[in-house]
C-alpha cells in the first residue's frame, strides 16, 4: 500500500538552491517512491542559531511504499551524500531533509516523531506545504493553513524560478 509522505528540504551551504533541486530529483529515485508534488524554492532566515546564511527551503510530497523508518533512513542517506555534517543543533548545512508527515500517522519512537513536532512553528515548512497542498491536514493539529498566522513574523520569500533546461 502506498502512502503520501511530506518531506521538508532545506540548505544554506554549497549552492543551497542546487542542493535542494538535486535532492528533489533524488527523492523521485528512491525505491518504491515517486515524487508527486514539489513547492517552489523559498529563502528563509535561520531559526535557532541565527549567525549563518539564509536557507533555501522547499516541501515535497512523495507516494511511497517504504515504511516510515525506512524512508527516514533513505533521507539520511541523501543528506550524507550531500555532505551533511551534524555538528550542533540548527548548524549550517548542505542539506536537511525532514519527514514531516506520513499519511495520517501520529506516533513517537526513538528518533522519529510524526507529524514532525515543530512543523506548525515554522513558516519555511508551512508556506511551501500550503502552496502544494492547500487542504493539508496535520494529524492531531488540524489544517496546516490555520497555523500560518502563528508564523507571520518569520522571514520567508519565494525565490525566482530557475530556468528550465532547454532540450536541444
Secondary structure, 3 states (H helix, E strand, C coil): CCEEEEEEEEECCCCHHHHHHHHHHHHCCCCCEEEEEECCCEEECCCCCCCCCCEEEEEEEEEECCCHHHHHHHHHHHHHHCCCCCCCCCCCCCCEEEEEEECCCCEEECCEEECCCCHHHCHHHHHHHHHHCCCCEECCCEEHHHHHHHHCCCCEEECCCCCCCCCC
